[in-house]
């Protein structure tokens, strides 16, 4: 078995050395930057939550982020 493993290992090392020497990878194309969304104004929800509910439901199927800030 040892007589079979040694030539195979040498062949694999030779193939690896041939692949890694003097080869350059093709240049990676620059990716276009994703457009940044326009900032959204803060809304005061002290009077009613209806505006928030309507806006939240209007964007069904999209990623939505809701942050609640406490005044304290």
N, CA, C and O atoms as CSV, one atom per row, in Angstrom:
chain,resi,resn,atom,element,x,y,z
A,1,UNK,N,N,0.837,-1.192,0.000
A,1,UNK,CA,C,0.000,0.000,0.000
A,1,UNK,C,C,0.872,1.242,0.000
A,1,UNK,O,O,0.543,2.227,-0.662
A,2,UNK,N,N,1.987,1.212,0.737
A,2,UNK,CA,C,2.875,2.364,0.837
A,2,UNK,C,C,3.464,2.712,-0.529
A,2,UNK,O,O,3.714,3.882,-0.819
A,3,UNK,N,N,3.688,1.686,-1.376
A,3,UNK,CA,C,4.240,1.933,-2.707
A,3,UNK,C,C,3.234,2.656,-3.587
A,3,UNK,O,O,3.636,3.349,-4.522
A,4,UNK,N,N,1.944,2.520,-3.322
A,4,UNK,CA,C,0.915,3.208,-4.102
A,4,UNK,C,C,0.680,4.631,-3.609
A,4,UNK,O,O,0.391,5.523,-4.407
A,5,UNK,N,N,0.800,4.848,-2.328
A,5,UNK,CA,C,0.514,6.145,-1.734
A,5,UNK,C,C,1.582,7.168,-2.085
A,5,UNK,O,O,1.255,8.315,-2.389
A,6,UNK,N,N,2.840,6.782,-2.050
A,6,UNK,CA,C,3.938,7.722,-2.296
A,6,UNK,C,C,3.875,8.333,-3.691
A,6,UNK,O,O,3.982,9.555,-3.798
A,7,UNK,N,N,3.707,7.558,-4.774
A,7,UNK,CA,C,3.617,8.188,-6.090
A,7,UNK,C,C,2.383,9.063,-6.241
A,7,UNK,O,O,2.429,10.105,-6.896
A,8,UNK,N,N,1.298,8.644,-5.644
A,8,UNK,CA,C,0.073,9.442,-5.711
A,8,UNK,C,C,0.259,10.769,-4.988
A,8,UNK,O,O,-0.166,11.812,-5.485
A,9,UNK,N,N,0.882,10.736,-3.832
A,9,UNK,CA,C,1.133,11.963,-3.075
A,9,UNK,C,C,2.068,12.882,-3.843
A,9,UNK,O,O,1.863,14.096,-3.852
A,10,UNK,N,N,3.088,12.331,-4.485
A,10,UNK,CA,C,4.007,13.144,-5.282
A,10,UNK,C,C,3.299,13.767,-6.477
A,10,UNK,O,O,3.548,14.924,-6.818
A,11,UNK,N,N,2.427,13.011,-7.106
A,11,UNK,CA,C,1.681,13.537,-8.245
A,11,UNK,C,C,0.758,14.669,-7.809
A,11,UNK,O,O,0.623,15.672,-8.510
A,12,UNK,N,N,0.129,14.507,-6.660
A,12,UNK,CA,C,-0.762,15.561,-6.149
A,12,UNK,C,C,0.032,16.809,-5.797
A,12,UNK,O,O,-0.409,17.921,-6.089
A,13,UNK,N,N,1.194,16.646,-5.177
A,13,UNK,CA,C,2.027,17.803,-4.839
A,13,UNK,C,C,2.516,18.509,-6.094
A,13,UNK,O,O,2.561,19.739,-6.127
A,14,UNK,N,N,2.886,17.756,-7.131
A,14,UNK,CA,C,3.338,18.353,-8.383
A,14,UNK,C,C,2.205,19.128,-9.047
A,14,UNK,O,O,2.422,20.223,-9.567
A,15,UNK,N,N,0.999,18.569,-9.031
A,15,UNK,CA,C,-0.146,19.255,-9.625
A,15,UNK,C,C,-0.473,20.519,-8.852
A,15,UNK,O,O,-0.805,21.543,-9.450
A,16,UNK,N,N,-0.385,20.462,-7.546
A,16,UNK,CA,C,-0.650,21.634,-6.719
A,16,UNK,C,C,0.392,22.718,-6.959
A,16,UNK,O,O,0.055,23.899,-7.037
A,17,UNK,N,N,1.646,22.324,-7.076
A,17,UNK,CA,C,2.710,23.291,-7.328
A,17,UNK,C,C,2.543,23.921,-8.703
A,17,UNK,O,O,2.797,25.114,-8.867
A,18,UNK,N,N,2.123,23.144,-9.688
A,18,UNK,CA,C,1.927,23.672,-11.037
A,18,UNK,C,C,0.764,24.652,-11.061
A,18,UNK,O,O,0.805,25.651,-11.778
A,19,UNK,N,N,-0.249,24.375,-10.298
A,19,UNK,CA,C,-1.419,25.270,-10.271
A,19,UNK,C,C,-1.129,26.570,-9.540
A,19,UNK,O,O,-1.644,27.623,-9.916
A,20,UNK,N,N,-0.310,26.503,-8.500
A,20,UNK,CA,C,-0.106,27.683,-7.675
A,20,UNK,C,C,1.054,28.546,-8.137
A,20,UNK,O,O,1.157,29.695,-7.707
A,21,UNK,N,N,1.942,28.035,-9.007
A,21,UNK,CA,C,3.081,28.843,-9.424
A,21,UNK,C,C,2.754,29.597,-10.704
A,21,UNK,O,O,2.213,29.033,-11.656
A,22,UNK,N,N,3.087,30.862,-10.709
A,22,UNK,CA,C,2.921,31.726,-11.875
A,22,UNK,C,C,1.499,31.804,-12.388
A,22,UNK,O,O,1.287,32.011,-13.583
A,23,UNK,N,N,0.548,31.648,-11.539
A,23,UNK,CA,C,-0.831,31.843,-11.964
A,23,UNK,C,C,-1.374,33.052,-11.253
A,23,UNK,O,O,-1.155,33.241,-10.057
A,24,UNK,N,N,-2.065,33.844,-11.978
A,24,UNK,CA,C,-2.696,35.018,-11.377
A,24,UNK,C,C,-4.186,34.894,-11.574
A,24,UNK,O,O,-4.655,34.427,-12.612
A,25,UNK,N,N,-4.907,35.307,-10.593
A,25,UNK,CA,C,-6.351,35.259,-10.714
A,25,UNK,C,C,-6.815,36.479,-11.501
A,25,UNK,O,O,-6.185,37.535,-11.438
A,26,UNK,N,N,-7.895,36.343,-12.231
A,26,UNK,CA,C,-8.396,37.479,-13.007
A,26,UNK,C,C,-8.847,38.587,-12.065
A,26,UNK,O,O,-9.246,38.315,-10.932
A,27,UNK,N,N,-8.787,39.817,-12.520
A,27,UNK,CA,C,-9.203,40.914,-11.641
A,27,UNK,C,C,-10.684,40.809,-11.305
A,27,UNK,O,O,-11.504,40.430,-12.141
A,28,UNK,N,N,-11.000,41.147,-10.090
A,28,UNK,CA,C,-12.378,41.112,-9.622
A,28,UNK,C,C,-13.044,42.426,-10.017
A,28,UNK,O,O,-12.540,43.496,-9.675
A,29,UNK,N,N,-14.166,42.367,-10.731
A,29,UNK,CA,C,-14.824,43.617,-11.124
A,29,UNK,C,C,-15.379,44.340,-9.899
A,29,UNK,O,O,-15.857,43.716,-8.952
A,30,UNK,N,N,-15.305,45.635,-9.941
A,30,UNK,CA,C,-15.821,46.439,-8.828
A,30,UNK,C,C,-17.335,46.355,-8.818
A,30,UNK,O,O,-17.986,46.442,-9.859
A,31,UNK,N,N,-17.878,46.188,-7.636
A,31,UNK,CA,C,-19.327,46.111,-7.514
A,31,UNK,C,C,-19.888,47.514,-7.346
A,31,UNK,O,O,-19.310,48.354,-6.656
A,32,UNK,N,N,-21.002,47.746,-7.978
A,32,UNK,CA,C,-21.651,49.042,-7.852
A,32,UNK,C,C,-22.212,49.171,-6.439
A,32,UNK,O,O,-22.783,48.227,-5.891
A,33,UNK,N,N,-22.043,50.334,-5.873
A,33,UNK,CA,C,-22.550,50.577,-4.526
A,33,UNK,C,C,-24.073,50.647,-4.560
A,33,UNK,O,O,-24.667,51.245,-5.457
A,34,UNK,N,N,-24.680,50.027,-3.571
A,34,UNK,CA,C,-26.137,50.052,-3.484
A,34,UNK,C,C,-26.594,51.464,-3.115
A,34,UNK,O,O,-25.988,52.111,-2.260
A,35,UNK,N,N,-27.642,51.933,-3.747
A,35,UNK,CA,C,-28.117,53.275,-3.404
A,35,UNK,C,C,-28.629,53.307,-1.970
A,35,UNK,O,O,-29.306,52.380,-1.525
A,36,UNK,N,N,-28.311,54.357,-1.262
A,36,UNK,CA,C,-28.778,54.485,0.113
A,36,UNK,C,C,-30.145,55.148,0.110
A,36,UNK,O,O,-30.367,56.121,-0.612
A,37,UNK,N,N,-31.051,54.632,0.906
A,37,UNK,CA,C,-32.387,55.227,0.946
A,37,UNK,C,C,-32.353,56.596,1.610
A,37,UNK,O,O,-31.498,56.878,2.450
A,38,UNK,N,N,-33.283,57.422,1.223
A,38,UNK,CA,C,-33.385,58.762,1.807
A,38,UNK,C,C,-33.808,58.630,3.272
A,38,UNK,O,O,-34.624,57.769,3.602
A,39,UNK,N,N,-33.267,59.464,4.144
A,39,UNK,CA,C,-33.666,59.397,5.555
A,39,UNK,C,C,-35.146,59.766,5.723
A,39,UNK,O,O,-35.696,60.591,4.994
A,40,UNK,N,N,-35.744,59.133,6.689
A,40,UNK,CA,C,-37.167,59.354,6.959
A,40,UNK,C,C,-37.284,60.226,8.202
A,40,UNK,O,O,-36.552,60.040,9.175
A,41,UNK,N,N,-38.196,61.165,8.162
A,41,UNK,CA,C,-38.397,62.065,9.296
A,41,UNK,C,C,-39.009,61.315,10.476
A,41,UNK,O,O,-39.768,60.363,10.294
A,42,UNK,N,N,-38.673,61.754,11.677
A,42,UNK,CA,C,-39.258,61.171,12.878
A,42,UNK,C,C,-40.695,61.642,13.024
A,42,UNK,O,O,-41.049,62.743,12.602
A,43,UNK,N,N,-41.507,60.801,13.621
A,43,UNK,CA,C,-42.920,61.118,13.796
A,43,UNK,C,C,-43.267,61.085,15.267
A,43,UNK,O,O,-42.860,60.173,15.986
A,44,UNK,N,N,-44.014,62.072,15.716
A,44,UNK,CA,C,-44.484,62.108,17.095
A,44,UNK,C,C,-45.778,61.295,17.178
A,44,UNK,O,O,-46.765,61.604,16.511
A,45,UNK,N,N,-45.752,60.266,17.997
A,45,UNK,CA,C,-46.899,59.368,18.099
A,45,UNK,C,C,-47.724,59.625,19.353
A,45,UNK,O,O,-48.537,58.787,19.743
A,46,UNK,N,N,-47.521,60.771,19.985
A,46,UNK,CA,C,-48.236,61.065,21.224
A,46,UNK,C,C,-49.735,61.201,20.984
A,46,UNK,O,O,-50.526,60.815,21.845
A,47,UNK,N,N,-50.140,61.731,19.854
A,47,UNK,CA,C,-51.560,61.959,19.597
A,47,UNK,C,C,-52.260,60.705,19.076
A,47,UNK,O,O,-53.323,60.341,19.577
A,48,UNK,N,N,-51.677,60.040,18.076
A,48,UNK,CA,C,-52.350,58.907,17.461
A,48,UNK,C,C,-51.334,57.976,16.815
A,48,UNK,O,O,-50.270,58.410,16.372
A,49,UNK,N,N,-51.667,56.714,16.768
A,49,UNK,CA,C,-50.832,55.718,16.109
A,49,UNK,C,C,-51.321,55.399,14.695
A,49,UNK,O,O,-50.717,54.569,14.016
A,50,UNK,N,N,-52.390,56.034,14.241
A,50,UNK,CA,C,-52.973,55.729,12.936
A,50,UNK,C,C,-52.003,56.007,11.782
A,50,UNK,O,O,-51.945,55.231,10.828
A,51,UNK,N,N,-51.240,57.107,11.859
A,51,UNK,CA,C,-50.294,57.424,10.790
A,51,UNK,C,C,-49.216,56.337,10.696
A,51,UNK,O,O,-48.837,55.930,9.598
A,52,UNK,N,N,-48.732,55.876,11.833
A,52,UNK,CA,C,-47.725,54.815,11.853
A,52,UNK,C,C,-48.300,53.515,11.301
A,52,UNK,O,O,-47.655,52.831,10.506
A,53,UNK,N,N,-49.493,53.186,11.717
A,53,UNK,CA,C,-50.133,51.960,11.260
A,53,UNK,C,C,-50.350,51.982,9.745
A,53,UNK,O,O,-50.097,50.985,9.068
A,54,UNK,N,N,-50.812,53.102,9.216
A,54,UNK,CA,C,-51.055,53.210,7.774
A,54,UNK,C,C,-49.749,53.112,6.990
A,54,UNK,O,O,-49.685,52.423,5.972
A,55,UNK,N,N,-48.714,53.795,7.457
A,55,UNK,CA,C,-47.422,53.748,6.763
A,55,UNK,C,C,-46.803,52.360,6.845
A,55,UNK,O,O,-46.239,51.873,5.865
A,56,UNK,N,N,-46.903,51.725,7.993
A,56,UNK,CA,C,-46.355,50.383,8.185
A,56,UNK,C,C,-47.052,49.384,7.264
A,56,UNK,O,O,-46.394,48.562,6.626
A,57,UNK,N,N,-48.368,49.452,7.195
A,57,UNK,CA,C,-49.135,48.524,6.365
A,57,UNK,C,C,-48.977,48.811,4.877
A,57,UNK,O,O,-49.175,47.914,4.058
A,58,UNK,N,N,-48.625,50.037,4.510
A,58,UNK,CA,C,-48.464,50.391,3.097
A,58,UNK,C,C,-47.243,49.728,2.486
A,58,UNK,O,O,-47.166,49.581,1.266
A,59,UNK,N,N,-46.294,49.329,3.307
A,59,UNK,CA,C,-45.051,48.732,2.804
A,59,UNK,C,C,-44.994,47.237,3.089
A,59,UNK,O,O,-43.942,46.708,3.448
A,60,UNK,N,N,-46.106,46.571,2.932
A,60,UNK,CA,C,-46.188,45.134,3.154
A,60,UNK,C,C,-45.298,44.420,2.145
A,60,UNK,O,O,-45.296,44.771,0.965
A,61,UNK,N,N,-44.550,43.430,2.593
A,61,UNK,CA,C,-43.661,42.678,1.723
A,61,UNK,C,C,-42.262,43.255,1.649
A,61,UNK,O,O,-41.394,42.661,1.010
A,62,UNK,N,N,-42.015,44.383,2.276
A,62,UNK,CA,C,-40.694,45.007,2.312
A,62,UNK,C,C,-40.142,44.898,3.730
A,62,UNK,O,O,-40.884,44.680,4.687
A,63,UNK,N,N,-38.838,45.051,3.842
A,63,UNK,CA,C,-38.228,45.074,5.172
A,63,UNK,C,C,-38.599,46.391,5.852
A,63,UNK,O,O,-38.476,47.460,5.254
A,64,UNK,N,N,-39.046,46.311,7.087
A,64,UNK,CA,C,-39.445,47.513,7.829
A,64,UNK,C,C,-38.708,47.544,9.154
A,64,UNK,O,O,-38.498,46.506,9.782
A,65,UNK,N,N,-38.316,48.733,9.576
A,65,UNK,CA,C,-37.576,48.906,10.823
A,65,UNK,C,C,-38.312,49.939,11.657
A,65,UNK,O,O,-38.555,51.054,11.196
A,66,UNK,N,N,-38.660,49.581,12.860
A,66,UNK,CA,C,-39.401,50.461,13.752
A,66,UNK,C,C,-38.609,50.644,15.030
A,66,UNK,O,O,-38.236,49.662,15.672
A,67,UNK,N,N,-38.345,51.891,15.412
A,67,UNK,CA,C,-37.617,52.193,16.630
A,67,UNK,C,C,-38.488,53.066,17.520
A,67,UNK,O,O,-39.034,54.078,17.081
A,68,UNK,N,N,-38.606,52.659,18.767
A,68,UNK,CA,C,-39.358,53.460,19.742
A,68,UNK,C,C,-38.341,54.077,20.699
A,68,UNK,O,O,-37.526,53.370,21.292
A,69,UNK,N,N,-38.395,55.386,20.841
A,69,UNK,CA,C,-37.486,56.099,21.737
A,69,UNK,C,C,-38.254,56.606,22.944
A,69,UNK,O,O,-39.358,57.135,22.819
A,70,UNK,N,N,-37.664,56.440,24.091
A,70,UNK,CA,C,-38.262,56.918,25.323
A,70,UNK,C,C,-37.660,58.265,25.686
A,70,UNK,O,O,-36.450,58.447,25.549
A,71,UNK,N,N,-38.468,59.213,26.145
A,71,UNK,CA,C,-37.927,60.531,26.499
A,71,UNK,C,C,-37.075,60.518,27.766
A,71,UNK,O,O,-36.380,61.492,28.055
A,72,UNK,N,N,-37.122,59.439,28.513
A,72,UNK,CA,C,-36.339,59.409,29.759
A,72,UNK,C,C,-35.029,58.702,29.608
A,72,UNK,O,O,-34.268,58.599,30.570
